[in-house]
Structure formats: structure tokens, C-alpha cells
Amino acid sequence: MAIWEYKVISSGKGGFANPSLLENFLNDLGKEEWEIIDYRPADDNPLAFTGLARRAQQRDWTLEAEAAAQAREEERKKREEERRREEERIAAAAVEAEREAAKAEQEGLRAASDTERDDDSEALADEASGLEIWDEFDMEDELPTLLDAIKPHLRRNPKGLGEAAAIDYLAKRWDQEPSDVLGALEECGLEIPESDEAEPAYFGFEGDLFWLNRNNRGQLFINVREKPRAKFRTTKMKKVADDDPAAEDLREDHAAEKARRQKKAEEKAAREEAAAAEAAKPAEPLPEGLDLLDLLKDRMRRNRRGPGFSGSISFLAKALKHEPEVLVEALASIGLQPPEDKDAKPSFVEHGGELYWMKQDARGGGWINCKEIDKAKDTKAEETTSESPDDETTQSEGEITFAPGPNAVPALRLLLKPKSRGSGEAAAIESLAENLAKAPGEILEVLVKAGLTVPESVDDKPTFIELGEEILWLNRNKRTDVLWLNAKPKPKRKTATKKAAAKKATTRKTTKKKAESAKD
């Protein structure tokens, strides 16, 4: 079980000045093997956060890692001791200087200077070193090493493990020449490869591996990755004897698994062979006459909208293992073929109490449709036809029967329903055809003969016809492009009496104005 140590991390109240500093801070945590388990950014500043991190105290031990850790710890202690001593020396010098200044101010004179040793150059140097204490401060001790300064600029290597940075990029960031950066890297011991195919030389520093490489354009990159740590240690195992009962059980399990896989492979091969044999069989000839419709009906699907069934010619031909042209020819032989005009009346074939017809979709594909015949309405239509020599549409006992004639439009008007928005009544042509068990083409043919025009698009201006005190017209729905029949009352017109009264009032006003003008 791992033993963890925890650390509270924070960006401070004001947060980091820019995202780059936040990124460097998080990278430093990762290099120290801290794992962030809670991260809470501020609501008003994404660069300000508080959180909690942890890392394992017990890690896989290696000699190199332990030596590097000890070296880092000794170097850190040495720097802290030197920094502490320097701060104490600076503080003591500052206190001494303040004491001398206060004493001189109290006496009203500046501090006396020793002139006896003015000719001694070493004495003057010692005196100057005492006054300019910053000259003795070694600023290089406060600077990071070159390899440490490179790490904040590293980015994940897109073509390999670890991180990398271009030498040109580092030189630009440090305001240096690329040759100076390369020289510094050579002083660190790194070797510069001659080409992109040269094998790189790897160097270790504080638990990391460093190496230089070139890309195919000759650019130099420095690469860094953590030294791989041992994840396990080998153990000595003992081979199980053949006469061991455990070995016998394992052999039986292995044989059973092998038999199962072999049986599964044989079944799969048998299925594939049967499918290939079925596909190789010649297609059975299509039935002649109306028996073809019975074969197609079993393969047609129920319509999603409205009653009846339908199926595409391509799907049905594939199911029967024939070319679509062969099926179309067989259907044409029994009188089923799509109309050339989509608004034209299709040819219908009645078989088995159902009505069959063909049409084309928007992409030109052929479809065959069927719907059960409404025998009650057909019977009523036959009775009406026999009683009416003019083949007109009538209404009896609350039921509407439809047949082409001068009264067909009034009968259609009775099927319209009030609009959900606006005034008047309306119904879709397809809905009217479904209610009357007729084809939409028959309904449109009646309306066109009555004087209406079928609009080609939703923007076409409609044609109006009068029916009693109402006007009727056809239009297309803007959203679904469905054709609708509409009706609403005629707009009221002014009568002759009202027109005359209005004209008389206008004349009277005009005369009055002229009289007033003459009086003035």
C-alpha cells in the first residue's frame, strides 16, 4: 500500500499574471511527481485557483535515482547555506553603515577617512570591497542551470516520447544567437548530430535523459524525457510436472476450448457455403398475370402514413433475384406502369379486394402501392351512378359519394375543415382522396375542370373560383409542399346605395368649402 504525502497548492489571491506562468507552475508540480487531486478555479479569474496535490512517499528504489536525489538535496542545502550567509553579511554591513552615518550626523561631521594608506593599492581594493558589497555577490549562484532553464520551454513531442524544443526557438526566447546556445549545450556535454539519420547520443542529468536531433529540414531540437524506472523485478518459477493433477486439468480445459473453437469455425464455414450455394441458384421465373401481385404483396411494407402497403421496384427486384427492368416489364404486362406526369392519373389494377398502382418518387425511382378497396363506398357509388344519368356527386343520409360531374366541387367543399389559424376552411388533396377512396389525380382533374390552377410552387399566385357565397383556390404548404384546397366567404362589397350616399356626402362637403371660401 502506498504512503502519500499531501500538499496544498494555490496561485495566490490575485492569480497568475498570464497562462504561461500557470503552465510553468503545473509543469513543475509534475516534475516533482505531485498528482493534483483537487483543482478549484476562481469564478471571476481562471488564472486563480486553490487545490490539493499528493505524491507517494514510497517509490520504486533505484541506485541512480537515489544518487541523483542525494546530489540534489546536497546542492539545495549548499545554496541555502550560502544564501543565508550572504544575507547575514549584507545585513551586518547595512547595520554598520547606518551606525557610522548616525554617528557622523550626530557629530556634524562626515566620517574620517584614513589617508595614510592611500598609496597602498591592495588596501584601497580592500576598502572598496567593503563599501561595494554587491561586487562580492555571485549572481550566477542565483541563476538556474542551462538544462533547468530549458524545461519551461519544452512542449510534448508529437512524434515520440518525452518533450522537445527547437534550438532556434530557445535562442529567440533568450535573445541569444543559435550558435551561442549550441555552444552552451556542447559545454554541457551534448553531441550535435550531423544529419537527421544520425543516431543520437543520450546523456543523463538528475533523473532525466537529454539528447539532440535534427529533422529532415536540418533544424536542431533538444529532447528530454524521464529515465525509465523499473516497474517489476524478476522471479524464479518452477515448471509443473506432467503427472501433476493440476497439469491434467489444464490439458482437459485446453482440449475443450480447442474443440469449441473448431466447431464454431466449422459452423461458420457451413453457413458461408450454404449462403454461397443459395446465391448461386438461378432465380425462379416471375409468375404470370395477377399472381405476380400476390408475390409482391408479401414483400411490401406497411405505409408509415395512411393505410396500405408499398415497396420500391429496386428492393422488390433484389428480393426476387431479378433485374429491376425485368420486374417493370412484368408489371407493365398486367397494366401497371407509372404515369409520365406526376400529377397525372395513374393506372389502377384491382386484385384480391385491393387496388394496385405505380408512381415515381422525387428521384425518379419506381414504387408500387396497394390499398384495400372500400366496398361500402364503392357500392354506394355504383348505386348513385345507376340512379343519376349525369354521373354527378350526391349527398344522401349524411354520407358523401363522389363521381365526376358538375356537383363534384360542392361535394368536395363539404369535406373541408376549419383552419387552425385564420379564417375559412381547408383540406389536403391527399386527405380528400383518402376519404373518398379515390386517387389524388382524380380529385385534381375535377378541380382543374372547374377552373382552378395547380400551383407549381408556394409562391405562385392562386386562381379563384366562386361557389355560392364563397371563393375556392388551391395552394401549396410552404413547409411540406403539400397541395391544399381552401375556401372562405367572399369579401363584402359596397352596395350601390352606399356608394351613392358616400358620393352625395362628398359633394356636400365640397360645396360647403367653396361657399366658405367665397364668403371670405
Summary of the structure (lengths in Angstrom):
residues: 520
radius of gyration: 50.1
end to end distance: 116.4
largest distance: 152.3
contacts: 1185
relative contact order: 0.04
helix: 43%
strand: 19%
